Structure formats: C-alpha cells, structure tokens
C-alpha cells in the first residue's frame, strides 16, 4: 500500500474543513477558492512539491517490445541539465506525415506513456518523447521552472530530428495564399 507524506493529510484535512465551511455558508464560496489556492501555493513553496511530481526510473515498455525502431537521444535543457528522449521515426514504408512530441504527465516516465501514440507512428507520424529532469534517465530533480526549461529544449530537439528526417519528396509544402 502506498504511504503518503504528512503533507497529504494536511492538504486533505484543510481542504475538507474549508469545503464544509463553504458549503454551509454560500457567501464564503470565494473564500474557499482563495484558501485552496493559497494552501496549494504554500505546499509547493514549503517543499511538498513531491506531491505533484512522481518520477519513476523503471523502463516500462521498451520500443523493441512494440516492434518499433527508436533512437536514444541525449540532449540538454537550457540550464545544462542532461535529458533523455527517444526519436521514433515513421516507418520507412510510409510517407511521413509529420512529427509529434509527447509531454508526458507528472507520474512515471516516457516509457509508460508513449504507448498511447504508437498507432500514430504506424500511420506515418514520427514521435519524439522525452523525460523531464528527474524522470527516467534524465538528471536532476523536477521543479516547475526546470520542467518548463526541459519542455523548450525538447521542442528544439524534436525540430532538429524532424528536419533531419525530411527528404525532398516528403517535405511539407507551404499553404497556398
């Protein structure tokens, strides 16, 4: 069974008490929303960010188990943190339709989330997935600012991989005006 940190019970207790107050006195509805926001901000600033970020280092579904060719990609966030990703190109037998980038959620890592997009790879889309700092093989620890920086670096990396994989015959044409 999962052991939740002490912050969780404080969050639940405080939110439950505020809900009781807000539901019994209609005029305090705005107070409840403000109080919940302030409590969430206080938890994040007090070191309870681990409630929001649930990184995992386990390899859940390697691309080879799904008959996919994937290239491991090492790149850096804008602050120098080493990040890890996979470039999964569209099959060579299909016309490449474009590139998708997946920003997985706050739990586990890329190896458990990309499987929902495999069907699009098989339809001709290339896929770039990556792990934020502290997730999978990526270095560091997750923070809100760090994950933002990681996302921007991943966009740059995906564009680089996409551009390198485009051949003259499957280059997208600009829309006619």
VMD Tcl script that draws the C-alpha trace (Angstrom):
set ca {
  {0.00 0.00 0.00}
  {1.20 3.50 -0.82}
  {2.48 5.63 2.04}
  {1.50 9.28 1.61}
  {3.62 12.02 3.15}
  {2.34 14.05 6.08}
  {1.68 16.98 3.70}
  {-1.10 14.96 2.08}
  {-3.12 14.55 5.24}
  {-2.71 18.25 5.98}
  {-3.89 19.09 2.46}
  {-6.89 16.73 2.73}
  {-7.87 17.89 6.23}
  {-7.58 21.58 5.40}
  {-9.46 21.24 2.11}
  {-12.22 19.15 3.73}
  {-12.69 21.68 6.54}
  {-12.81 24.56 4.06}
  {-15.32 22.64 1.93}
  {-17.58 22.20 4.95}
  {-17.41 25.92 5.71}
  {-18.00 26.94 2.09}
  {-20.92 24.58 1.58}
  {-22.68 25.65 4.77}
  {-22.31 29.38 4.14}
  {-22.81 30.33 0.48}
  {-21.13 33.70 0.84}
  {-17.84 32.00 1.68}
  {-17.53 30.24 -1.70}
  {-14.92 32.73 -2.86}
  {-13.08 32.31 0.42}
  {-12.85 28.56 -0.19}
  {-11.34 29.01 -3.64}
  {-8.83 31.59 -2.41}
  {-7.95 29.46 0.61}
  {-7.43 26.33 -1.55}
  {-5.18 28.30 -3.91}
  {-3.10 29.72 -1.05}
  {-2.79 26.29 0.56}
  {-1.59 24.74 -2.72}
  {0.95 27.54 -3.21}
  {2.17 27.14 0.38}
  {2.64 23.39 -0.11}
  {4.64 23.90 -3.27}
  {6.83 26.55 -1.66}
  {7.26 24.54 1.55}
  {8.87 21.54 -0.10}
  {5.77 19.44 -0.72}
  {6.33 19.58 -4.50}
  {6.93 15.83 -4.32}
  {3.15 15.50 -4.10}
  {2.86 16.82 -7.66}
  {5.92 15.22 -9.25}
  {6.00 11.42 -9.16}
  {9.09 10.48 -11.22}
  {9.86 6.88 -12.00}
  {13.11 5.36 -13.28}
  {11.73 1.98 -14.36}
  {11.75 1.01 -18.04}
  {8.10 0.06 -18.59}
  {7.70 -0.63 -22.32}
  {10.89 -0.57 -24.40}
  {10.14 0.34 -28.05}
  {11.52 -3.01 -29.24}
  {8.69 -4.83 -27.40}
  {6.26 -2.99 -29.68}
  {8.34 -3.65 -32.83}
  {9.46 -0.04 -33.06}
  {12.85 1.29 -34.02}
  {13.87 4.02 -31.63}
  {16.98 6.12 -31.33}
  {18.04 7.14 -27.83}
  {18.59 10.88 -27.79}
  {20.70 12.67 -25.19}
  {20.28 16.44 -25.05}
  {20.46 19.28 -22.56}
  {17.91 21.58 -21.01}
  {18.56 25.28 -21.33}
  {20.16 25.32 -17.87}
  {22.52 22.45 -18.77}
  {20.61 19.55 -17.16}
  {21.13 16.31 -19.10}
  {17.88 14.94 -20.53}
  {16.96 11.70 -22.25}
  {14.50 11.02 -25.05}
  {13.57 8.66 -27.86}
  {13.18 9.51 -31.53}
  {10.76 7.02 -33.06}
  {10.68 7.64 -36.82}
  {7.72 6.86 -39.04}
  {8.12 3.51 -40.82}
  {10.22 3.77 -43.97}
  {7.38 2.15 -45.90}
  {5.02 5.07 -45.28}
  {5.00 8.70 -46.32}
  {5.99 10.78 -43.34}
  {3.08 12.95 -42.24}
  {4.93 14.97 -39.62}
  {6.34 14.76 -36.13}
  {4.54 14.54 -32.81}
  {6.13 15.40 -29.48}
  {4.78 13.97 -26.27}
  {4.99 15.79 -22.96}
  {4.11 13.02 -20.50}
  {2.31 13.74 -17.26}
  {3.61 14.19 -13.75}
  {4.00 10.47 -12.98}
  {6.14 7.58 -14.18}
  {8.21 8.43 -17.28}
  {8.18 8.42 -21.09}
  {8.41 4.62 -21.30}
  {4.93 4.22 -19.83}
  {3.16 6.99 -21.75}
  {4.31 6.84 -25.38}
  {2.42 3.58 -25.99}
  {-0.81 5.54 -26.44}
  {0.66 7.11 -29.58}
  {2.14 4.01 -31.24}
  {-0.83 3.73 -33.60}
  {0.03 7.18 -35.00}
  {3.62 6.11 -35.64}
  {2.26 3.19 -37.65}
  {0.14 5.68 -39.64}
  {3.21 7.64 -40.77}
  {3.92 10.06 -37.94}
  {7.33 10.31 -36.27}
  {7.33 10.63 -32.50}
  {9.69 12.37 -30.10}
  {9.25 11.52 -26.41}
  {11.45 12.67 -23.57}
  {11.79 12.60 -19.82}
  {11.78 15.74 -17.75}
  {14.57 16.25 -15.22}
  {14.41 13.61 -12.50}
  {12.33 11.21 -14.63}
  {13.67 8.08 -16.35}
  {17.34 8.54 -17.33}
  {17.23 12.34 -17.12}
  {19.38 14.04 -14.47}
  {18.27 16.45 -11.78}
  {15.09 16.85 -9.76}
  {11.74 18.15 -11.02}
  {10.78 21.75 -10.39}
  {8.18 23.87 -12.13}
  {10.77 26.18 -13.68}
  {13.02 23.25 -14.64}
  {10.23 21.35 -16.38}
  {9.38 24.46 -18.39}
  {13.01 24.72 -19.48}
  {13.04 20.99 -20.32}
  {9.95 21.37 -22.49}
  {11.52 24.18 -24.50}
  {14.70 22.15 -25.04}
  {12.60 19.16 -26.13}
  {10.81 21.30 -28.72}
  {14.18 22.35 -30.14}
  {15.40 18.76 -30.19}
  {12.21 17.47 -31.85}
  {12.50 20.14 -34.55}
  {16.13 19.17 -35.20}
  {15.22 15.47 -35.52}
  {12.18 16.24 -37.67}
  {14.16 18.49 -40.03}
  {16.93 15.91 -40.41}
  {14.41 13.19 -41.29}
  {12.62 15.09 -44.04}
  {13.65 14.26 -47.59}
  {12.81 16.44 -50.61}
  {9.99 14.09 -51.65}
  {8.19 14.26 -48.33}
  {8.91 17.87 -47.35}
  {5.72 19.65 -46.39}
  {4.67 22.33 -48.84}
  {3.63 25.72 -47.53}
  {-0.07 26.50 -47.83}
  {-1.03 28.48 -50.91}
  {-2.20 32.01 -50.26}
}
mol new
graphics top color blue
foreach p $ca { graphics top sphere $p radius 0.5 }
foreach p [lrange $ca 0 end-1] q [lrange $ca 1 end] { graphics top cylinder $p $q radius 0.2 }
display resetview
